[in-house]
Amino acid sequence: MHVIAGRYSLEREIGRGGSATVHLARDEVLGRQVALKRIGVMPGADTPELARAEREARLAASLNHPHVVSIFDLVMEDDAHWLVMEYVDGRTLSDLVRAEGPLDSREAARVLSQAADALADAHAAGIVHRDVKPSNILMTDELEAKLGDFGIARADQDAALTRTGLVTGSPAYLAPEVASGATASSASDVWSLGATLFHAVEGRPPYDTTDNLMGALFAIVNEDPPRLPAGHPLAGLLAVTMEKDPARRWPMHRVRDDLRRVASGMTSTAPTEATSVLTPTPNPTRGTPTLPATTVRGGARFPTGWLVVAAAVLLVGVLTWWMWPGDDGRPEAQPPGDTQASASTTDNPQTEPAAETSERTRQEMAAFVTEYLDTVTSDPRTAFEQLTPEFQEASNGFGGYNGWWRTVESASVSRIVPNADNLTVSYTVDYVMKNGSRSTEQVILQLERQDDRYLIAGEA
């Protein structure tokens, strides 16, 4: 077994990127697991890579924060330098989204609020991270966030990485001013956190840099940023973070506070007018972008066109209500003198069977919702089968659906109000999360009758 600096026993490689590799190791002195990043592997790489390692060690060590990966030491062995760091037993936010689908808005807000808290402390200390992205946010098994890789971070007084035209960071998450060659600032970190938030709730980066890097950089600098659909709990907050003018972006501490509000079930304080741009930025290397989607419980989504149809149905219903004869102030269609005939129709005994059928439908809908919420936390796979195929697909499959429900310990339903006419059912649900937090929400489901059973076709 290879021992570094007479103290750290290497076990296995756990990561690789650029000219650095990361190994799991055991600190034989303190008896704990650590992560060792090997720097300066390639010939001639010592000077810049060592400078970056020293910078990372110095800056990260100056931050004592529960959501920052701790730096313990910087040692030399076999002409290579090793950065000794806290070992986080988990996976990155990028890996989590890839495996389980987009996060629910509240879960995304909770995770990103922790990273924002770490960045707010860094900014207060004059440190700009410069490479905020999903793969630099490590997630513990308890889904706590740890912000890592300060390797290209700099203090405000450090001019080593401020040369004109030097672009650092991951392209898909770069702020427009950095993509055009300007020096990164704390406002640039705010943009990158917003881009990371977009990835967390949409399941993809805000810009595709895989095939055409220059095209993506052009889009970042010159085109409108991507936006979430109107009504999304995080739409306004995304707009004030991914704002092209750095001076108009919210400071990180304000972003953190607003994320905490959303995570606790409260409404974002970001201006609602920021949600007016609904069309996502066109992919510079592919075809026409997909239509924006509305986020629903559990990471599921349904097309905006569904809302258009619903709005049209509602409009028709309102017009019908307004024009239909009645005794509640609406215009009457019958001529004067026909009031007796009109009244007699309300006593038609043939309406009674219809009322009984409607009541039976309401009871069935209420029973379905109760059974569904009893099942979803204990057997999410069975609950997922109670969605229509279209809604399963809109939910990004079982991974996207289960991405939120796996964080819920229990869901208790009350005040169920079924509507037999349009097969919608509203209810109050009390959530107990696995992290101990509690919340209460109002939910409206759109049901669909298939043969002798109900399925969930959408959520509002």
N, C-alpha and C positions, 0 to 999 in steps of 0.2 A: 504494500500500500504506500502510495506516494504521500510524504508528509511535507507540507510547506512551512518554512520558517521554524521548523522543529516543533510545530504546535498544531497545525491544521491538517487532518488526514482526509485526503480526497476520496470521495465515494463514487460519484458518477457525474457525468455532464447533464445539466438540466436546462441549458439554454445556450443559444449562439446568435450572434448578430454583429455585422460589420467585422472588425478585427478582434472582437472580444468573445470569450466563451465564459459561461458561468457553470460552476460545479457545486454540487452539494458536498459539504465537508463537515467534519466533527472537530470542534475545538476541544482538544484533549486536556487543556488546562482548566477550563470552566465546565467541561462536560455537556456541551450543548451543540446543536446543529447550527451551522452558519452557511451562507452562500459566498463563494469566492469567485470574483470576476477577474479573469486573466487579461491583462492589458499588455500591449506591445509584443504581440506574437510574431508579426511579420517583420522581416529585416527593414531597418530604417524607420519603423513605426514608433520607436521609443519616445522620441521627443514630443510629437503632438499627442500621442495616446497617453503618455505619462502625464503630460500637462492636463489633459482632460481628467485622468484619474485623480490627480491631486486636487483639481478644482472640484470634482464631485465629492471627494472626501471632505474637503474643507467646508464646502457650502452645506452639504447634507448634514455633516456633523454639527453644524451651527444651529440646526433646527431640531428642537426637542418636541416632537409632535406625534401623537398616537397614530396618525394616518400618513406618516412618512416612513419609508424603509430606512432603518437606522444603519449608519456606517460605523463600524467598530475599529477598523485598522487599515493601513496600507503597508504591505510588506514586499520584499524582493526575494526572488528565488529563481535560480537557473536563468538569469538574464531576462526574466519577465517580472512584471509587477502585478501583485494580486490585491484587489480591493476586497476587504472582508466586510460582509454585510449581514444584516438580519435575514434569516431564512423564513420566507413566508410560504407556509404549506397550503397551497391553493392553486388558483389559475388566474389568468388575466381577465379583465373585463371583456376583452376581444374574444377570448376563448369561450367565456360564458355565453355571450350572445350568439356565437357561432354554433354552440352545442345545443342551446335551449331556446333560441329565438329572442326577439326583442323583449325588453323589460317593460312591465307595466309602468305607467307614468310615476306612480308613487314610489315604486321600488327604484326606478332610475333616479328620481330626485333624492332618495335617501343615500344611495351610493355616491352620486356626484356631489352631494352636499359635504360629504366627508373629504373628498378630494379638494373641493373648493375651500374648506376650512384650512387644510394644509397649505394651499396656495395663498390664502389670505395672510397666513402667518409668514410665509416666505416673502411675499410682497412687502409686508411691514418691516421685514429685515433687509429690504433692498435686493432681494434675490428674485430673478426672473427664471422660470423653469425652461422655457423655450421649446419643449418637446412633449407637451401634454397630449395624450392620445390613449385610446382604450388599452393598447398593449403595455402601457406604462402604469396602468392602475391594476395592482395585484389584489385579488379577492381571497380572503381567508375562507375556511370551511364554514365560518359563521356569517359569511357575506359582508365582512367588514373590509373597507377599502384601504389600501396602502399605496401611496404615490411613490414611485421609484424613478431611477435613472436620471439623476441630476447631472449626468455627464456633460451636457452642453449648456447647463445652467450657468449664469454669471451674476455676480454682484454688480450693482450700478457703477461701482468704482473700477471694475475690471474691464480694461479696454482690449483684452486679448482676442475677443470674439466679435469685435465691432467693426471689422473692416468693411468698407462699402462693397456691396455686391455679394457678400458671403451669406448664403441661404442655408440655415440649419433647421433641423426639425423634420417631421414627417409630412410630405407634401399635401396629403389629403386634409390635414388639420391645420395647415399654415394660415395665419392671418394674411389678408391681402397686402398689407404694408410690408410684411416679411417676405412674402412671395415675390414682391417687386424689388427686393434687395435692401430694404430699410432695416434699421436696428430693431430687434424685438424689445418690447416693453411689457409691463404688467398687463396692459390692455390686450396685447397679443396673446397672453395666456388665457384671458377671458374668452377671446374668440375660439381658441383651441378647445377650451372646456365646453363651449357651446357646440362645437363640431363633434366632440365626444358624446355630448348629450344626444345629439341627432342620431349618432350611430347606435346608442343604447336603446332608443325607442323605435327606430326605424329598421334596425338590423343590418345596416350597411353604412359605409362612410358617406359623408356629404358630397364627396367628389371621387370619381373613379380615376386613379392614377396608374392603373396597371398597363394600359396599352399606349397611352399618349400623355406623357408627363407634361410636356409643354402646353398641350391643349388644356389640361386640367389647371395648370398655373394661370393660363390666360383667363379661364372661367372664373377662378378665384379672384383675380384682380379686376376683371371688367364686367362680369355678369352679376345679376342679383343673387344673393345667397339663397340657399334652399330654405323652405319654410314648412312648418307643420300645418295641418288643416285647421281652419277656424274651429274654435271650440275645444281643441286639444288643451289639456291642463297646462302644458308646457310651451304652447305656441308663442305666447307673449314673451316668456323668458328667453326662448331661443332667439327671438328677434332682437332683444336688447343685448345679447352676447355676440351673435353673428351679425353685427352691425358694421358695415364697411368703414365708417368713420370712427377711428379709435376713440376720439374725444366724446362720442355719444354712447359708447358702451358703458354698461354699469361697472362699477368697481367690484373686485372679487368678493369683498365682504358682503356687499348687497346681494350679489348673486347667491352666495352661500345662504344668507338669511331667507331668501325667497324659495330656494330649493327646500329648505327645512319646512317652510310653510306647506308646500305642496306635499312633501313626504308625510306630514302629520294630518293630511286630509283637508287642509284649508285651501283657499283660492289664492293663486299667484297675484302679486301686486303689480306685475308688469302691465304696461298699458295695453288695453285690448285693441287699440287701433294698430298695434304692431302686428296683428294677425291678419291684416287685410290682404297680404300677398299669399296666395294659395298655391301657385304653380311652382313645383320644385325646379331647381336649376337644371337645364338640359344636360344630359351626359355628353361631354365633348367627344367621346370616342364611340358612342353607340347610337342606337336609333331613338325614336320618340320615347320620352320618359313615360313611366306608368302614371296613371291618375293618382292624385293624392288620396290617402285613406284616412278614415277616422279611427282613432284608437278606442278600443273598448276593453272591458275587464278581461284580465288574463293575457294581454298582449294580442288579442284577436283584433281583426280589422274587417271592415266591410266597405265596399266602394262608395265614393261620394255620390254616384248616380242613385244609389238607394235612397239617399236623403232627398235628392231632387224628386224622385217618384213620390216619396212620402209627403213632401211639401205640396206637390200637385194634388195628391189625394186629399190633403188637408184643405187646400183651397177649394176644391170641388165640394167638400163637405160643408165648409162655411157658407158657400154660395147656396147650396141646397137648403141648409138650415134657414138662411135669410129669406129665401123665396117660398119655402114650404108654408102652407096655411097653419096657423096656430093661434093661441090665445095669450101669448106672452109679449105682445108688443110688436111682433113681426107683421109685415103686410099680409092681409088676408086675401085669398084668391077667390073665395065664393062671394056672390053678390049679396047685398043686404036682404035679410029675410030668410036666409038659409041656415041660420045659426042652429035651429033645432035639428036639421038633418045632419049638420056637422057634428053636433054633440052626440047624436045617436050612434055614429060610427065608432065612438070610443068605447061603447058598451058591447061591441061585437064579441060574443062568446068564443069565436074562432081564434082570438088572440091568446087564449089561455095556454094551449099546447105549446105555442112558440115561447111563451114566458118560461114554461117548465123546461124546455130544451135549453134556453139561454142560461137558466140557473144551473142545470146539470153541467153545461160547458164551463161555467165559472168554477164550479167545484172541482172539475177535472184539472183545469189549469192551475188552481191553487195547490192541488195535490202533487202535480207534476213539479212545480217549482220547489215545494218542500222536499220531495224525494231527491231532486237534482242537487240541492245544496247539502243534503245529508250525505250524498255520495261523493261529491267532488273532492273533498279533502282526504277521504279515506281511499278512494278508488278513482283517481282522475282519468284513467284510461276509459273506464266505463262511462263516466260523465261526458268525456269528449265524444263518445259515440252518440250522445243525445243532441249534438249539433248537426245541422244539415250539411251535406257534403260541401256546398258552396261556402258555408260559414266556417267549416273546418279549414278549407283552403285559405279563406280570408284571415284565419287565425294563425297563418304561417305553420300549419300542421300542429301535431301534438307538442312538438318542442316549444313553439311559440305560446301555445295555450298553457302548457304546464310550467312555463318560465315564471309565471306569477303565482299560480295556485300552489306550487311547491313551497312557497314562503308562508302559506296560511295554515295555522293550526286548527282553527274551526271557523265556521260561518253560520250564524244563527239568523233565521229569517223571521220577520214579523210584519204586521200590517200589510198583508197581501191584498191587492186590489186588481182582480182580473177584469178585462173588458172582452166580453164574448163577441162583440160586434166586429172588432178588428184583430182579435187574438193577441192583444198586448196585455202584459201583466206588470204592474209596478209593485215594489215591495221595499222594505227596509231591511238591511242586512248588517249585523254586527260582526266585525272581523276580529279575531284574536290571532296575531301574527306569531310566528315561531320565535321572533326576537323579543317577544313580550309586549309589544305595542298593541293598542286597540284602536279601532276606528269604526264609524258608522256611516253608511252610504245609502242613498236612494238609487235604485236600479230599475230600469224599464227593459223588459225583454220582448222581442217580437217572436211569437211562436208560429209554428206551421203544422197543420194537421196532415199526417201521412198515414193512410189506412186507419188503424185503430190506436195510433199513438201520436204524441206531440214531439216536435223537435224544435230546437232554438235556431231561428233564422237570422237573428241580429240582436244588437244591444244598443240602447240609446243612453 
